[in-house]
Amino acid sequence: MAFWSFPPSFHLPGLLLFLITITTATTSIHVDVILKPTFLHVPVFREAPAFRNGKDCGLSPADRIHVAMTLDANYLRGTMAAVLSILQHSTCPEDVMFHFLCVRHEPVVFSSIKSTFPYLNFKLYKFDAHRVRGLISKSIRQALDQPLNYARIYLPDLIPMDVKRVIYLDSDIVIVDDIAKLWRVDLGDKVLAAPEYCQANFTTYFTDTFWNDPELSRTFQGRKPCYFNTGVMVVDVDKWRCGNYSQKVEDWMVIQKQKRIYHLGSLPPFLLTLAGNIMPVDHRWNQHGLGGDNLEGKCRSLHPGPISLLHWSGKGKPWLRLDSRKPCTVDHLWAPYDLYRSPRHSFEE
């Protein structure tokens, strides 16, 4: 049963509702147009099945697995698929607590999650976009410049103090393994764990201005920096807070505004702060790049090896390509988790 109940007319093409009031006069015609309410921009989703714990699961606070994601109406369809995949493959789905970060109060988005996942354990947190507006530099893709894309930097400031560890996930992922395995990663003395990709050409993430500056180019001295993707991270929240890492990442954003030392959005300041000093995680936990590059979103195939998490990082998102009837082969791996109920399905029901 879907969470929304609209009159049939809401499902017809041209959902724009308007009222035209024509006042006849000798010299003028007055027309008032009421535009489509903003809530109609939010997709309608089918209700997900209820997922219950196995017999060996606990329900105490100590058993909680904390997952943080950003929440935006434009990516809500991806978020729904990601949540479904996590619950479906979890041995203890009732132990998973979701922390959603948003930049504005959108009651319809809250209602959408609640109706699609009636049994979901989750909380919403408002991220103050003004905190980064003066720090964001224009990147190669507009989607990377949205304030919510930077909320992960301040995650430990937003979630409750009693949360000691959190898994941060982008909205364009699906998990095909038990998330408890990722949760149990040993961070050792590191503040962050993520899959590392040391074969990537690390120098390309920064401009010549960075590498030609004698002081800036010494940033990675004493550590072997490797690329890691910030869309999948296990974070020791206490260590992040104690080490003031939000400020450290922010400091690099200030330098970027002054000197233009990188091209992408929120990723490079993370690399500058932590690359070469994280706990590496098996690559199976971030099969990234499935959305293609950041400019054209061309199709890419899977990397060899086992897979626990599929990540459509890059410009091409699977729901957009499926809707356009021009999907990439890998997009069919995302489709089974899509809870979107299209108008066509509404007519059939």
N, C-alpha and C positions, 0 to 999 in steps of 0.2 A: 504494500500500500504506500503510495507516494505521500510526501508530507504536505503537499499543497492541494487545495481544493478550489478550483476556479470554475466559473460558469463556462460553458462550451465556447462562448465567443472569444475567450482568452486564448484559445488554442488555434484560432484561425489565423491565416497569414495576415500580416499588417496589424500587429498587436497594438499599434499606436492608437490610443483612445483620444478623441478630441471632441470638444464641444464648440460649435460655431454659433455664435449669437449674432444675428444680423439685424441691425437696427436701421430701418429704412428712413432716410431723411432726404431733404432736397439737395444736399451737397455732399453727403458722405455715407459710406457703409462701414460699420464698426465690426471687426472680427476679433473674437477672443479665442485663443488656442490653448488648450490644456495639454501639455505634453505627456507622453507615457511616463507613469511613475517609475522611479529608479529601481524599485524592487523587481520589476520585470526583467531587468538585466541579469538577475541571478537565475541560473539554470534550475530546473526541477529534477529531483533525483528519486530513484526508487528507494524504498526502505531496505536497509541491509539486514541480513539474518542476525540473530543473536548468537554471539560467540561466548561460550562458557569455559571456565577453567577445567583442566584435567584433575584427576583425583589427587595428584601429588602436589598441587599448587597451594600456595598460602594466600591469605588476603590481608596480612598485616602490613603496616607502612614499610617495614624492612624489605618486603617482597616487591615493592613498587619498581617498575621500570619507567623512567621519565623520558618522554619524547617531546621535543620542541619543534614546532613548525610555524612558519608565517602563514597568515590567513588573509587572503585578498579575493574579492569577488571574481577578478579576472582569471585567477588560478584555482578557483574553488573546485572545479571539476577534477583537476589533478590531485588536489588535497584529498578529496573523497576517495579516489582510487588508491592513493597511498595508504590512507587509514584502513581501508578494507583489506588491502594486501597484508598489512601488519597483523591485523586481528585474525585473518584467515589462516595464517601460517604460524601463529603463536600457540605454544603449548598452554600458556597461562594468559589469555587475552584480557581477563578481568584485572590482571595485575599491571596492565599498561596504562599509565596516566599521561594524557596529552596536554601540552601547554601551547596554546595558540597565541601568536603575537600579531596584533593588528594595529593600524594607524588611525582608524576611525571607528566609531560605534555604529555598526550596521546590524540592527536587530534581525533583519531577514536572513543574514548569514548565520547568526547564532541559531535561529529557528531551523535553518536548513540542516545544520549539523545535528541538532537535537532530534529532528524528525527522521533523518536518514539513519542515525545511530542512536536509538533511544536508550541504550544501555551503556553508552560511552562515558568513560571517566575523563573529563576535560575541564580546563579553565581557560579563560580569555584574559589577555593582558594588553593594555593599550601602550603602544610605543609612541613617544612624542617625536614626531617627524622633525620638529624644529631643532632637535638636538644635532641633526646632521645636515640640514639644508644648506648651511653655509660652508660645509666641508666637502660636499659632493662635487667631483669634477666630471665634466662631460666625458663619456667613454665611447667606445666604438659601436655600442648598441644601446638604444634608449631604455630598454627594459632593465638594464643593469644600473641605471641612474636613479631608480625609484627609492625613496627613503626606506621603505620596508626591507629592501635588499640589504640594508646595513644594520637591521635590528639585531642580527645574530651577534654583532660586536658587543652589544649591551645586554645580552641574554642573562648573565648572572645578576644584573641589577634589577631585572624584571620579575624573575621567578622567586618563589618563597625562599627564605634563608635556610630552611631545613632541607632543601634539596641539595644534595652533595655532588651528584653526578647527573648529567643529562646527555641524551643523544640528540644532536641537531640534524634534521633532515630537510632537504628541499621538497617542494611540492610536486616536482616532476619525476618522482621515483616510484617504483613498486618493489616490495621485498618478497622474495620467494623462499624464505628460510625463517627460522625462529629468531626473532629479534633479541631474545635472551642471550644468544651466543655473542652478539655484538656488545650487548650490555656488560657481559662478563670479561671483556678485554682488560688485561692487566696494563694499567697506565704507568706503573712503576713510579718514578719521581716526575713524570711529565704532566703537563697541564692539559694536553690534548692528544688524542689518538685518531689516526685516519690512514687510509691507504696512501702510500707514497709511490711516486712514479719518477724514479731517478734517471730513467732513460730519456725523459723529456728534456729538450733544450731549455734549461732554466733561464738563460740570459734573455730569451725573447720576451719574457714577461715584463721587462723593464726597458726604458728608453736609453739612447746613447747619453743623454744628459746625466742619467744615474751612473752609468758605468764610467763615464769620463770625469766624474767628480771624485777627487782623491779621497775625500772623507766618506761620501756615501758608498763608494765601491768597497770600502772596508767593512761594510755592514755584516757580511757573512764570514768574516775572518774567524777561524777557529771552529767552524761548523760546516758540514757538508750539506748544502741546501738541496732539497728535492721538491718538485711540484707536488702539492696535494690539493684536492678539491674540497672546498669549504661547504659543499652540499651534503656531506656525510662526515660528521665529527662526533667523537665521544669526548666530552669536556668534564674535567674535574673542576666543578664550580667553585669550590673553596680555594683551590690553588689559583684559579683565574682572578678571584676577588683579591686574594692576598697579594698577588703579583701585580695588581693594577693593570691587567692586560688590556682592558678597554681603553685606557688612556694611552697605552703604548701604540695600539693600532690607530687610534685617533691622531696621535702625533705624526704618523706617516701620512695621513690624509691632509694634514696642514702643509707638510712639505710638498705634497703633490700639487696643492693649489698654487704654491709658489714657483715650482720648478718643472712640473709635468714630468714625473719620473716613471710613469707607467700608463698603459692604455686601457685596461679593463676596469671594472667597478670595484667591488669590495674584496676581491680575491688578493690582489698584490699586497695591500697593507698587512693581511694575515701572513703572507709568505715572508715579507720583510721582518715581521715580528717573531715568527715561529719556525720557518722552514729550517730543517736540519736539527730541530730540537723537539721533535714530536715522537710519539710511540707509533711505529708502523703497524698497520693492520693488513690482513690478507686482502689481496686485490679483489677477491670474490665479493667483497662488501662495497664495491663501487665500480660497477661496469658503466663508466661514464662516457659522455660524448655521443650518446645515441641520438641527440637532437641535431647533430651536425656541427658545423662551425658557427661562429657568432655573427656571421654576415649573411650567409645564404641558406644555412640549415640543410645542406645536402645529406642524403642518406648515408648511413654508415652501418657496417656489419658488426656483429659481436666480436669481442676479443676472445682468443682461445682461453680455455680454462674453466673451472667451475664458477657458478654464479649464485650469489645470494641476494644481490641487490642490483636492479636495473635503473639507470639514471639517464634521463633525456636532457642532460645539460647541453647547452647550445641553443641556437635560434628555433629549431623545429620542435614543436610540442606534438605529442602523438594525437591528442584529441582534435587539434586543428587540422592535421594532415588526414586523419580518418574522415572528418567531416567534409573535407574538400574532395574526398574520393581519390586522393593521391597519396596514400600511405606508403611509408617505407616498410620493408619486411619486418623490422623489429617492432613496429607500432602494433602489430597483431599480438605481441606478447603483453602489451599494456591493455588491450581492449577487454579481456575477461574481467578486469577490475573496474571497468567504467560503469558507474551507477546512474549516469545521465539518462533521463527519460525524455526523449525527443518528442515534439508534437505529433509525429507520425505514430509513435507508440501510444500516445494518449488517445488518438482516434481509434486505434485497434482495441484498447481497453474499454 
